[in-house]
Amino acid sequence: MFHFRQVFIKAAVFGFFLAAGSQKVTAQNGFYQLAILKYRGGGDWYANPTAVPNLQTFCNEELRMGLSDEVATVEVGSPDLFDYPWIHMTGHGNVVFSASEAQNLRSFLEAGGFLHISDNYGMDPFIRREMTKVLPDSDWLEVPWSHPLFYAAYDLDEGLPKVHEHDDLPPQGLGLFHEGRLVVFYDYESDLGDGWEDYQVHRDPDDIRQWALQMGANLVTHAFRGSVGLD
């Protein structure tokens, strides 16, 4: 497990340090663990059950990250939120954060944590509303394809894949920043999570699935290294 405690986040699997305010992440037994965010409101936070496990396997096999074999589930208001440097959130519908949950998530992000949100189609108006509770002074900004995020482990100069059609709009990567650091990345009209699922779930083309997994690996790598602001 991880614990934010002091001045740096230590990413042992990469061997570098990230300035992160006043707390610290450490790994128990040398393993980092990815987590899925459980939230209230009726949306299916549990969608895409094979997605994050497949991303974790991809990161271990292709990049030798040494991530834990288990994927955790953590509630928005839980102190256990601080045990995970990278948390994934998805769903199709409503999302509701209480005031205390929003504060807990804000503290996590300000302490150096990273949240990846993947719109599985239908959560967009709700997540935009609720994230204003979390970071009221931050506006969504489109993260340009020239940003280091898109080159963290793989060079993805074409940006995000269009995994599923949804509203037939171009895929967007939107970010929320705290003190110049990218703390939330939201893939909209892309559906990265579906691209990480087992092939038989959606039968997406292999090249799209590979692109989605590479982008996911970039997100994990970037989160552990430490995010940077827009140029």
Stockholm file with secondary structure:
# STOCKHOLM 1.0

chainA/1-231         MFHFRQVFIKAAVFGFFLAAGSQKVTAQNGFYQLAILKYRGGGDWYANPTAVPNLQTFCNEELRMGLSDEVATVEVGSPDLFDYPWIHMTGHGNVVFSASEAQNLRSFLEAGGFLHISDNYGMDPFIRREMTKVLPDSDWLEVPWSHPLFYAAYDLDEGLPKVHEHDDLPPQGLGLFHEGRLVVFYDYESDLGDGWEDYQVHRDPDDIRQWALQMGANLVTHAFRGSVGLD
#=GR chainA/1-231 SS CCCCCSSEEEETTTTEEEECTTCCCCCBTTBBCCEEEECBSSCCTTCCTTHHHHHHHHHHHHHCCCBCSSCEEEETTCGGGGGCSEEEEEESSCCBCCHHHHHHHHHHHHTTCEEEEEECSSCHHHHHHHHHHHCTTCCCEECCTTSGGGGSSSCCTTCSCCCSCTTTCCCEEEEEEETTEEEEEEEESSCHHHHHSCHHHHCCCHHHHHHHHHHHHHHHHHHHHCCCCCC
#=GC SS_cons         CCCCCSSEEEETTTTEEEECTTCCCCCBTTBBCCEEEECBSSCCTTCCTTHHHHHHHHHHHHHCCCBCSSCEEEETTCGGGGGCSEEEEEESSCCBCCHHHHHHHHHHHHTTCEEEEEECSSCHHHHHHHHHHHCTTCCCEECCTTSGGGGSSSCCTTCSCCCSCTTTCCCEEEEEEETTEEEEEEEESSCHHHHHSCHHHHCCCHHHHHHHHHHHHHHHHHHHHCCCCCC
//
